[in-house]
């Protein structure tokens, strides 16, 4: 898969799908989210999320161990060393914009 950020997210810990059909991938290097609707794998647009120093709305840690999609369509991301993060804002396609620890 051509556009996958293999250099920073080579070890996958967890994969799940949300109600909009987006695939959420927890890795040792951060969170990757992409649409399950694509014509060929080379066209996948991977969205990468990680800890950004000084930005409280980023992930609290890059080592994502678990992703929980609740029945109310809330997404929680469990990280090692950074605790639990909740997605608090999404774009129109269901991709995260902000996290809260």
PyMOL commands that set and color helices and strands:
alter all, ss='L'
color gray80, all
select helices_A, chain A and resi 41-43
alter helices_A, ss='H'
color red, helices_A
select strands_A, chain A and resi 12-17+22-27+30-35+47-49+64-69+75-79+83-90+96-100
alter strands_A, ss='S'
color yellow, strands_A
deselect
rebuild
show_as cartoon
